[in-house]
Amino acid sequence: MTEEEILESVSKIEVREGVHRTIKSYALRDSTLDEERRRILLANFERYGAVFKDEPTDMHALFNDPSKDVIIEIGFGMGSSTQLIARDRDEYNYLGLEVYLNGYVKLMRDVAKMGLDNIRLMRFNAVDVLERMVPDSSIKGFHIFFPDPWQKKRHHKRRLIQPAFVHLLTQKLVPGGYIYAVTDWEEYAEWMMEVFSSEPGLINPAGAGSYSAPIPWRPETKFERKGLEKEHVIRELWFERPLEG
Ligand SMILES: C[S@@+](CC[C@H](N)C(=O)[O-])C[C@H]1O[C@@H](n2cnc3c(N)ncnc32)[C@H](O)[C@@H]1O
C-alpha cells in the first residue's frame, strides 16, 4: 500500500459519517497524527494493520498463519492487555478493533517491538466491522474489556452491549466460541448479564445469572486499576455459543 492509502485507511472510521450518523458507543478523543506516530504507523502497517472492507471477508486470511482460530477484541484502548494475551495465548490470531488513534498507534508500536506475528489492528467502528465484514460462524471469541459504561441514564443507548449487538456477536461465533466481557461498573455488569442471558444463542457455563470466576490469563488494564482504586468490584462475564448436536 502507498503512504496515502495507509493514511486514508486509518482516517475513516465508520460507514455512515456526517448527517446520517448512527448512535456511537465511543466519544472520539484526539485523532491527529504527529510526526512520530505517523512514522510508526507507516513503518508497521503492512505487517500489523488491517483495512476495513465493506463486504464479507475471510478473516483468517488477514493473518500469517490462517489455520489459527481468530479472536476479536473490541475497544482495546492502549492495548496493554491485548499484547500480553496475544503473546501468551499464541495458538490464536487476534484482530484488535479500536477507534482511538493514539491507542491504535501505541499498540502497533508495542507489538512490532515484541515481534508478534498473530495480531492485526484495524481502526474502525466495531459495529460496522461486525455487521458488514465478518462472516457468520467464523470467530472463536470476542474480548470486550471495560467498555465505556455511559453512566447517565440518557446515555444508556450508547452502550456497546445492547441486545441487537449481542445477537450479532453470537451469529459471528463458531459453535463452541465465546464472548468474554469485563466491567468494574456494577450497574453495567447487571445490564450485561441481563442482555447476554436473554440471547437465546448463548449459554452461561457459570450458571444462570452468575458471573464467571476471574479468567487467569487476562492481565490487568489501566481502566481496571482505576476501578480498583475506587474500590469497584470487577465483574467478568463469559458466555458461549453451544456446540451443536
Ligand atoms: C473504557 S475504554 C477501555 C479500553 C481497554 N479495553 C482497557 O480495558 O483499558 C473503551 C474503549 O472502547 C473503544 N470503543 C468504544 N466503542 C467502540 C466501537 N464501536 N468500535 C471500536 N472501539 C470502540 C473506545 O474508543 C475506548 O478506547
The ligand as a Gaussian input file, in Angstrom:
#p B3LYP/6-31G(d) Opt

LIG

0 1
 C      -13.107000       2.475000      28.580000
 S      -12.072000       2.077000      27.219000
 C      -11.352000       0.526000      27.711000
 C      -10.072000       0.214000      26.981000
 C       -9.404000      -1.125000      27.286000
 N      -10.235000      -2.248000      26.894000
 C       -8.997000      -1.236000      28.727000
 O       -9.550000      -2.089000      29.430000
 O       -8.134000      -0.485000      29.168000
 C      -13.207000       1.615000      25.953000
 C      -12.612000       1.724000      24.559000
 O      -13.524000       1.197000      23.608000
 C      -13.417000       1.935000      22.418000
 N      -14.667000       1.753000      21.649000
 C      -15.918000       2.055000      22.058000
 N      -16.827000       1.757000      21.120000
 C      -16.134000       1.241000      20.064000
 C      -16.526000       0.761000      18.778000
 N      -17.802000       0.757000      18.392000
 N      -15.554000       0.305000      17.949000
 C      -14.251000       0.327000      18.325000
 N      -13.827000       0.766000      19.539000
 C      -14.753000       1.226000      20.392000
 C      -13.183000       3.356000      22.883000
 O      -12.545000       4.148000      21.888000
 C      -12.300000       3.149000      24.112000
 O      -10.935000       3.265000      23.810000

